[in-house]
Amino acid sequence: MTFKRFLDRKVQPDQAMINSQIGEMVLPVWEDVTDHLQRVFPGCQSEMIYYSAQHGWGIRYRHEATLLCTLFPERGAFTALITLDPREYAAALEKINFFNARIREILNQASTLSQGRWLWIQIEDHTDFVGLKMLLDLKKR
């Protein structure tokens, strides 16, 4: 699948551009994710970053020293990059039956990283949000 993301390093997207790109159907999910981050991790910081030529612009969320996730807006969806340390990954596997099929598949894929997992999850609807929310909640200390 080809993603229509903000790939031009010279053009940093603003909120209106992001809203337009995500679209009316997925925008409420985007807003629920950002609201959840602010509610569960009070004072979390967000920053717009240019991640790479392949992934383009994203919004990285941190709480204190913990990287929570990075959200990459794209046409009709957005992708969340969430990294799990080995403890968080083990906890996610214990709850694997509570995730939807797409997130279960991602969690079950083999990883070559000994220090945890990098999960790239395309978010298209609220069922994806529920899974992302469960993964983010694993980061609460």
Buried (B, 14 or more C-beta within 10 A) or exposed (E): EEBEBBBEEEEEBEEEBBBEBBBEEBBEBBEBBBEBBEEBBEEBEBEBBBBEEEBBBBBBBBBEEBEBBBBBBBBBBBBBBBBBBEEBBEBBEEBEEEBEEBBBEBBEEEEEEEEBBEBEBBBBEEBBBBBBBBBBBBBEE
